[in-house]
Amino acid sequence: MPVTINALDHLVINVADVRRTAEWYSKVLGMAVKVFDPGNGRAPRTSLIFGAQKINVRPIDADKVEWFTADHEATGSDDLCFLTAASPAEVVAHLTSCGVVIEEGPVTRQGARGTLQSVYCRDPDGSLIEISSYA
């Protein structure tokens, strides 16, 4: 096979309010917020940085040509799983202290590398967020 994928560099989430989303991901998930210039005279973008990855935060009403985006964007349609070194009990305590409603968990799930312990919540747009740790 001439091309194989070995990592995910970034992904884009569509949101109703970029500022509100960036604040939530920063406060609740500890991600760094970075505003950057994409070049070519386009408007500044907001990214959420964690580990060696980033999430670009796209306002749902952004111009599709300027953003060069998917055909069927929608807020609250994402289902994202993030890894942490924290225990499930620590995740529950942290989410509770942030006022975030826990949808489910801790529960056992199957991850890319084996068995996970996961806690589920939702971001401000309603996307499902899974915070997991390997045993």
For each residue, the residues with C-beta under 8 A, 3 or more apart:
1: 4
2:
3:
4: 1
5:
6:
7: 52
8: 11 53
9: 53 54
10: 47 53 54 55 56
11: 8 55 56
12: 55 56 57 58 67 69 70
13: 21 55 56 57 58 78 80 125 127
14: 58 59 60 69 73 74 75 77 125
15: 18 20 21 57 58 59 60 75 124 125
16: 20 21 59 60 75 124 125
17: 20 21 59 124
18: 15 21 22 46 57 58 59
19: 22 23
20: 15 16 17 23 24 124
21: 13 15 16 17 18 24 25 57 123 124 125
22: 18 19 25 26 33 46 48 57
23: 19 20 26 27 33
24: 20 21 27 28 123 124
25: 21 22 28 29 31 33 48 55 123
26: 22 23 29 30 31 32 33 48
27: 23 24 98
28: 24 25 94 95 98 100 121
29: 25 26 50 82 129 131
30: 26 50
31: 25 26 48 49 50 55
32: 26 48 49 50
33: 22 23 25 26 46 47 48 49
34: 46 47 48 49 54
35: 44 45 46 47
36: 44 45 47
37: 42 44 45
38: 42 43 44 45
39: 42
40:
41:
42: 37 38 39 45 66
43: 38 66
44: 35 36 37 38
45: 35 36 37 38 42 56 57 58
46: 18 22 33 34 35 56 57
47: 10 33 34 35 36 54 55 56 57
48: 22 25 26 31 32 33 34 54 55 57
49: 31 32 33 34 53 54
50: 29 30 31 32 53 54 55 82
51:
52: 7
53: 8 9 10 49 50
54: 9 10 34 47 48 49 50
55: 10 11 12 13 25 31 47 48 50
56: 10 11 12 13 45 46 47
57: 12 13 15 18 21 22 45 46 47 48
58: 12 13 14 15 18 45 62 67 69 73
59: 14 15 16 17 18 62
60: 14 15 16 73 74 75
61:
62: 58 59 66 67 69
63: 66 67
64: 67 68 69 73
65: 68
66: 42 43 62 63
67: 12 58 62 63 64
68: 64 65
69: 12 14 58 62 64 73
70: 12 73
71:
72:
73: 14 58 60 64 69 70
74: 14 60 77
75: 14 15 16 60 125 126 127
76: 125 126 127
77: 14 74 127
78: 13 123 127 128
79: 127 128 130
80: 13 127 128 129 130
81: 111 116 118 130 131 132
82: 29 50 129 130 131 132
83: 111 132 133 134
84: 91 131 132 133
85: 133
86: 90 91 94 133
87: 90 91 117 133
88: 91 92 105 106 117 118 119 133
89: 92 93 106
90: 86 87 93 94
91: 84 86 87 88 94 95 105 106 119 131 133
92: 88 89 95 96 102 105 106 119
93: 89 90 96 97
94: 28 86 90 91 97 98
95: 28 91 92 98 100 102 119 121 131
96: 92 93 99 100 102
97: 93 94
98: 27 28 94 95
99: 96
100: 28 95 96 121
101: 121 122
102: 92 95 96 105 119 120 121
103: 120 121 122 128
104: 107 119 120
105: 88 91 92 102 117 118 119 120
106: 88 89 91 92 117 118 119
107: 104 117 118 119 120
108: 115 116 117 118
109: 115 116 117 118 130 132
110: 114 115 116
111: 81 83 114 115 116 132 134
112:
113: 134
114: 110 111 134 135
115: 108 109 110 111 134 135
116: 81 108 109 110 111 132 133 134 135
117: 87 88 105 106 107 108 109 132 133 134 135
118: 81 88 105 106 107 108 109 130 131 132
119: 88 91 92 95 102 104 105 106 107 130 131 132
120: 102 103 104 105 107 128 129 130 131
121: 28 95 100 101 102 103 129 131
122: 101 103 126 127 128 129
123: 21 24 25 78 126 127 129
124: 15 16 17 20 21 24
125: 13 14 15 16 21 75 76
126: 75 76 122 123
127: 13 75 76 77 78 79 80 122 123
128: 78 79 80 103 120 122
129: 29 80 82 120 121 122 123
130: 79 80 81 82 109 118 119 120
131: 29 81 82 84 91 95 118 119 120 121
132: 81 82 83 84 109 111 116 117 118 119
133: 83 84 85 86 87 88 91 116 117
134: 83 111 113 114 115 116 117
135: 114 115 116 117
